[in-house]
Amino acid sequence: MANSTPITVIDRETGKAFHEKILGEKWIRWAYQDGNATTLESLLFRSSLISTLMGWWYDSPFSKGKIDSAIHELEINEWEFASPKESYGSFNEFFARHLKDGTRPFDPAPENIVSPADGRVLVFPKLDEDTFAPVKGHPFNIRKMLPVASEHFINGSLAIIRLCPADYHRYHFPCAGKIVQSRDFAGALHSVNPIALGSGPDVFGENKRSYTMIQTPNIGTYCYVEVGAFGVGSIINTKTDGSVQKMEEKGYFKFGGSTVVLVFEQNKIRFSEDLIANSAAGHETLIKVGQPLASAIEKTDKK
């Protein structure tokens, strides 16, 4: 029988825990927890066909009717929208919406690293060489996630920001720097929901993903990874080369749950204390673009 334990997230602004509303929760639990994953894996998760068809439909004008129900069901704040909901020509236009100026304030100090996305964050202050384990008993490793770049990040630090359908789906640069390398990997489209992560698929090593290496003045070179998931029509990177500024847009996801992963070199950053404490207790923290994520470690502080 499926484990129906709710997903508990800490609201950073209030400090209170809440149970996450999961779009299609019954379906996800059925697919991953009722012994059906093997049967469905090839059809749904290792083939892009279903997600491609979903992407086509969400790009079409026929999908506009889903906008009102999504806003209501997911309790999305319309006040933040840069354009009124009636102006969107498709659900994907709504999903990849811009926000009003000033909606996501941030600290411009160069030594402070900010969240690149709205979502639910887990942080790992130090990798076990190349390994991190968001779910007990199911470790993942950066060698598989970054097969040609992992050696830079052995014993480093890592943050996972998981986006849900309710979230703002544009992602940004957490600090200033210069893009020095990028690469795309084809792959499966497993769900990034913790229900799926706790059931065994190697989401970070098998899913479709893109990564960008960014050289910075304060924290060395870090890796910015976008992970695709079931239902994601596309990962769209709008900034792909040259110098980047803190909070400049990097790209956006089309419909579906998605994830951004930041991987840092050893002894370069220190995550915010509340994120460390919540993650150590096994809880994601609800975070927004521009909120504090980490700070650069001064050279004199490094051990």
C-alpha positions as CSV (number, residue, x, y, z in Angstrom):
1,M,0.0,0.0,0.0
2,A,1.3,3.5,-0.8
3,N,2.8,5.6,1.9
4,S,0.5,8.6,2.2
5,T,2.7,10.6,4.6
6,P,2.3,14.3,3.6
7,I,5.3,16.3,2.4
8,T,6.2,18.9,5.1
9,V,7.8,22.1,4.1
10,I,9.0,25.0,6.3
11,D,7.8,28.5,5.3
12,R,10.9,30.6,5.6
13,E,9.0,33.8,6.1
14,T,6.9,32.5,9.0
15,G,9.0,29.7,10.3
16,K,5.9,27.5,10.3
17,A,5.6,24.0,8.8
18,F,2.9,23.3,6.2
19,H,1.8,20.3,4.1
20,E,2.5,20.8,0.4
21,K,-0.4,20.7,-2.0
22,I,0.6,18.3,-4.8
23,L,-1.0,18.6,-8.2
24,G,-1.9,15.0,-9.2
25,E,-0.7,13.6,-5.9
26,K,-2.8,10.4,-6.2
27,W,-1.4,9.7,-9.7
28,I,2.2,10.2,-8.5
29,R,1.8,7.9,-5.5
30,W,0.2,5.3,-7.7
31,A,3.0,5.5,-10.3
32,Y,5.9,5.4,-7.8
33,Q,4.6,3.7,-4.7
34,D,2.1,1.0,-5.7
35,G,4.6,-1.2,-7.6
36,N,3.7,0.3,-11.0
37,A,7.0,2.2,-11.6
38,T,8.6,-0.7,-13.6
39,T,5.5,-1.0,-15.9
40,L,5.2,2.8,-16.4
41,E,8.9,3.7,-16.6
42,S,9.5,3.1,-20.3
43,L,6.1,4.5,-21.4
44,L,6.0,7.7,-19.3
45,F,9.4,8.5,-17.9
46,R,12.1,7.2,-20.3
47,S,10.2,8.4,-23.4
48,S,9.6,12.1,-24.2
49,L,6.4,11.3,-26.1
50,I,3.9,12.0,-23.4
51,S,5.7,15.1,-22.2
52,T,6.0,16.4,-25.7
53,L,2.3,16.0,-26.3
54,M,1.6,17.7,-23.0
55,G,3.9,20.5,-24.0
56,W,2.2,20.9,-27.3
57,W,-1.2,21.1,-25.7
58,Y,-0.1,23.6,-23.0
59,D,1.4,25.8,-25.8
60,S,-1.9,25.8,-27.6
61,P,-4.8,28.3,-27.1
62,F,-7.0,25.4,-26.0
63,S,-5.1,25.3,-22.7
64,K,-6.1,28.8,-21.6
65,G,-9.1,27.3,-19.7
66,K,-6.7,25.8,-17.2
67,I,-5.4,29.1,-16.0
68,D,-8.2,30.1,-13.7
69,S,-8.5,26.7,-12.1
70,A,-4.7,26.5,-11.5
71,I,-4.7,29.9,-9.9
72,H,-7.6,28.9,-7.6
73,E,-6.4,25.3,-6.8
74,L,-2.8,26.3,-6.2
75,E,-3.5,29.6,-4.4
76,I,-1.3,31.6,-6.8
77,N,-0.9,35.3,-6.0
78,E,-2.2,37.3,-9.0
79,W,-1.0,40.6,-7.6
80,E,2.6,39.5,-8.5
81,F,1.8,39.1,-12.2
82,A,3.5,41.6,-14.6
83,S,0.5,41.1,-17.0
84,P,-3.2,40.3,-16.2
85,K,-4.2,36.7,-16.5
86,E,-6.5,37.5,-19.4
87,S,-3.5,38.5,-21.5
88,Y,-1.9,35.0,-21.7
89,G,-2.5,33.2,-24.9
90,S,-1.8,29.7,-23.5
91,F,-1.2,28.0,-20.2
92,N,2.5,27.9,-20.9
93,E,2.5,31.7,-21.4
94,F,0.9,31.9,-17.9
95,F,3.3,29.3,-16.5
96,A,6.4,31.2,-17.7
97,R,5.0,34.5,-16.6
98,H,7.1,37.5,-15.6
99,L,6.6,39.2,-12.3
100,K,6.2,42.9,-11.5
101,D,9.4,44.9,-10.9
102,G,10.3,44.8,-7.2
103,T,8.4,41.7,-6.4
104,R,11.6,39.8,-5.6
105,P,14.0,42.2,-3.7
106,F,17.6,41.1,-3.1
107,D,20.8,42.1,-1.3
108,P,23.2,43.4,-4.0
109,A,26.3,42.8,-1.9
110,P,28.7,40.6,-4.1
111,E,29.6,38.3,-1.2
112,N,26.0,37.2,-0.6
113,I,24.6,34.4,-2.8
114,V,20.9,34.5,-3.4
115,S,18.3,31.9,-4.3
116,P,18.1,31.4,-8.1
117,A,14.5,30.4,-8.1
118,D,11.2,30.2,-6.2
119,G,10.8,26.7,-4.8
120,R,11.6,24.3,-1.9
121,V,15.3,24.1,-1.1
122,L,17.5,21.5,0.5
123,V,21.2,22.3,1.2
124,F,24.2,20.0,1.6
125,P,27.0,22.0,3.3
126,K,29.5,19.2,2.4
127,L,29.2,16.4,0.0
128,D,30.5,12.9,1.0
129,E,33.1,13.1,-1.7
130,D,30.7,13.0,-4.6
131,T,27.5,11.9,-2.8
132,F,24.3,13.6,-1.5
133,A,21.2,12.0,-0.2
134,P,18.0,14.1,-0.3
135,V,16.0,11.1,0.8
136,K,17.3,8.6,3.4
137,G,18.5,5.4,1.7
138,H,18.6,6.8,-1.8
139,P,21.9,8.6,-2.4
140,F,22.8,10.4,-5.6
141,N,26.2,11.5,-6.9
142,I,27.6,14.4,-8.8
143,R,29.8,12.1,-11.0
144,K,26.6,10.8,-12.6
145,M,24.9,14.1,-12.7
146,L,27.9,15.9,-14.1
147,P,29.9,13.3,-15.9
148,V,32.4,15.7,-17.5
149,A,32.7,18.3,-14.7
150,S,32.3,16.6,-11.3
151,E,36.0,16.6,-10.4
152,H,35.8,20.4,-9.7
153,F,33.2,19.8,-6.9
154,I,34.4,16.7,-4.9
155,N,33.7,17.4,-1.2
156,G,32.0,20.6,-2.3
157,S,28.5,22.0,-1.4
158,L,25.2,21.6,-3.1
159,A,21.7,23.2,-3.1
160,I,18.6,21.7,-4.7
161,I,15.7,24.1,-5.4
162,R,12.6,22.1,-6.4
163,L,9.9,24.1,-8.3
164,C,6.2,23.2,-8.2
165,P,3.5,24.1,-10.6
166,A,2.4,27.0,-8.3
167,D,5.8,28.6,-8.4
168,Y,7.2,31.4,-10.6
169,H,9.1,29.4,-13.2
170,R,11.9,31.8,-14.4
171,Y,15.3,31.2,-12.8
172,H,18.1,33.7,-12.2
173,F,21.8,34.0,-11.5
174,P,22.6,33.9,-7.8
175,C,25.7,36.1,-8.2
176,A,27.7,37.9,-10.8
177,G,30.2,36.0,-13.0
178,K,31.1,34.8,-16.4
179,I,29.7,31.7,-18.3
180,V,32.7,29.5,-19.3
181,Q,31.0,26.3,-20.4
182,S,27.6,24.8,-21.0
183,R,26.2,21.4,-22.0
184,D,22.9,19.6,-22.5
185,F,22.1,16.0,-21.6
186,A,19.2,14.0,-23.0
187,G,17.5,11.7,-20.5
188,A,14.5,10.4,-18.7
189,L,11.7,12.6,-17.4
190,H,11.0,11.2,-13.9
191,S,9.0,13.4,-11.5
192,V,11.2,15.5,-9.1
193,N,8.6,15.3,-6.3
194,P,10.0,13.8,-3.1
195,I,7.4,10.9,-3.5
196,A,9.4,9.9,-6.6
197,L,12.8,10.6,-5.1
198,G,12.1,8.3,-2.2
199,S,11.1,5.4,-4.6
200,G,14.5,4.9,-6.3
201,P,14.8,6.6,-9.7
202,D,18.1,8.5,-10.2
203,V,16.4,11.8,-11.0
204,F,19.7,13.8,-11.0
205,G,21.8,11.3,-12.9
206,E,19.2,10.1,-15.5
207,N,16.8,12.9,-16.2
208,K,17.1,15.4,-19.0
209,R,19.3,18.3,-17.8
210,S,21.4,21.2,-18.8
211,Y,24.4,22.6,-16.9
212,T,26.4,25.8,-17.0
213,M,29.8,26.5,-15.5
214,I,30.1,30.0,-14.2
215,Q,33.4,31.7,-13.0
216,T,33.0,34.3,-10.3
217,P,35.2,36.8,-8.4
218,N,34.2,35.6,-4.9
219,I,33.3,31.9,-4.9
220,G,35.4,30.3,-7.7
221,T,33.6,28.4,-10.4
222,Y,30.2,26.9,-9.6
223,C,27.8,24.7,-11.7
224,Y,24.2,25.7,-12.4
225,V,22.1,22.7,-13.4
226,E,18.5,22.7,-14.7
227,V,16.8,19.3,-14.4
228,G,13.8,18.5,-16.5
229,A,10.9,16.4,-15.2
230,F,7.7,14.6,-16.3
231,G,5.4,17.1,-18.1
232,V,8.2,19.7,-18.7
233,G,7.8,20.9,-22.3
234,S,11.2,22.5,-22.4
235,I,14.2,24.0,-20.5
236,I,14.7,27.4,-22.1
237,N,17.9,29.2,-21.4
238,T,17.7,32.8,-22.4
239,K,21.3,33.8,-21.3
240,T,23.9,31.4,-22.6
241,D,27.2,33.2,-22.8
242,G,29.2,36.2,-21.6
243,S,29.2,38.0,-18.3
244,V,26.1,37.8,-16.0
245,Q,24.8,40.0,-13.3
246,K,23.3,39.0,-10.0
247,M,19.5,38.3,-10.4
248,E,19.7,38.5,-14.2
249,E,17.3,36.0,-15.8
250,K,19.0,32.8,-16.9
251,G,16.0,31.1,-18.3
252,Y,12.6,29.4,-17.6
253,F,10.8,26.1,-17.6
254,K,7.6,25.4,-19.5
255,F,4.9,23.4,-17.8
256,G,5.8,20.7,-15.2
257,G,7.6,20.3,-11.9
258,S,11.3,21.1,-12.3
259,T,14.5,21.6,-10.3
260,V,17.5,23.8,-10.2
261,V,20.7,22.5,-8.6
262,L,23.7,24.7,-7.7
263,V,27.0,22.9,-7.1
264,F,29.9,24.8,-5.4
265,E,33.6,24.0,-5.0
266,Q,34.9,22.9,-1.6
267,N,35.2,25.7,1.1
268,K,33.9,28.4,-1.1
269,I,30.4,29.2,0.4
270,R,28.5,28.9,3.7
271,F,24.8,28.3,3.5
272,S,22.3,30.3,5.6
273,E,21.9,28.7,9.1
274,D,18.1,28.3,8.8
275,L,18.5,26.3,5.6
276,I,21.2,24.1,7.1
277,A,19.0,23.4,10.2
278,N,15.9,22.6,8.2
279,S,17.7,20.4,5.8
280,A,19.5,18.5,8.6
281,A,16.0,17.8,10.0
282,G,14.9,16.4,6.6
283,H,12.7,19.4,5.7
284,E,12.7,21.5,2.6
285,T,12.4,25.3,3.1
286,L,10.1,27.4,1.0
287,I,12.3,30.1,-0.6
288,K,11.9,32.8,-3.2
289,V,14.2,34.2,-5.9
290,G,16.6,36.8,-4.3
291,Q,16.3,35.6,-0.7
292,P,19.6,34.7,1.0
293,L,21.0,31.3,0.2
294,A,24.6,31.4,1.1
295,S,27.6,33.7,1.6
296,A,31.2,33.6,0.3
297,I,33.8,32.2,2.7
298,E,36.6,34.7,3.2
299,K,40.0,33.2,2.5
300,T,41.1,33.7,6.1
301,D,38.1,31.6,7.2
302,K,38.9,28.6,5.0
303,K,40.2,25.5,6.7
